[in-house]
């Protein structure tokens, strides 16, 4: 992600962080052990919205399962791009063939 120190609307834009799957699952486990969500979010510098999104996605998973899910999603995105590129190439080749004959 981009790190920016530009002023927008009179305020300072803070740099955004990316958390690893292990960090996310650690934060979620702390919440399961009884730490208040608001305190966790303040401590780790995330919004409550991010916390609950993580909980929805990774809530009942072990770190290894969450890591595998993330890898599968990334692979799925790459494969979808590959299919789109190949479909476009096929369509272009078909257009060229139709114009030649």
N, C-alpha and C positions, 0 to 999 in steps of 0.2 A: 504494500500500500504506500501511497505517497505520504511523506511527512512534510507538513507545511507550517510555516510560522507567519502566514499572511493574516493581516487584520481584515475581517469582514464584518460589516455592520457595527463597527466600533468595538468589536470584541476579539479576543485572541483565539485563534483556531488551534485546538490541541491536536497533537499527532495521535493517530489511531494505532491501536495495537492489534496484533493477531495472536490468539492464544492457541497453543498446541492442544491436541485431543487430551493428552495427559493432564494439562493444566485445567482444562474445562471439566474433566471428570473429577479432579481434585476439588474444584470449587463446588461442584454439585454434591460431592460426598460431605463436604463441610456443612452444607445446608441440610443434608439428611441427618447429620449428627446434632442438629439443633441450633446452629448459628443463624441468627436472623438474616434474611435475604438482604435487607437494606444495608446492614453492616458489611456483609460479604461484598456487595456491589461497590460500596464506597472504598473498601480496602483494596480491591483489585482494579478499581477504575473502570468498571463496566456499568452499563445502564441495567435497570431491572428488566427492561424489555429484552435485552440480550440474554440475561440470565434465564428468563422463562422460555426463550426460543431454544437455548441450549438444553434446557430441561425437557422440552417437548421432543427434541431430536435425540439427545443422548441420555435421557433420564434413567432408563433401566438397563443400560448397557455397561459392560466392563470396558476398560480402556482399550483392550485389544479388539473388541468388537466394534467400538466406535472408530478406531483407526482404520479397520477394514472397511467399514461403511464409507468413510471419507475417501479412501482409495478407490472404491468401486464407483462412487459418484464422479470422481475426477476422470476415471477411465471411461465412464459412460459419456461424459461431456466430450472427450476426445473422439470417441467413436461416432457420436452424432455429427461432429464437425467433419469427420472423414467421409461419412455417408453423404452429407450435404455437398461437399466438394466433388465427390465422385458423381453424384446426380447431376450437378451442374456441368461437369465435363461431358457426361453422356449426352445431355441435352444439346450442348454446343456441337458435338460431333454429329449428332443426328441432323441438326440444322445445316451443317456444312455438306453432309451427304445429300440432303434434299436439294440443295442449291446446285450441286455439281451435275446431277442427272436430271 
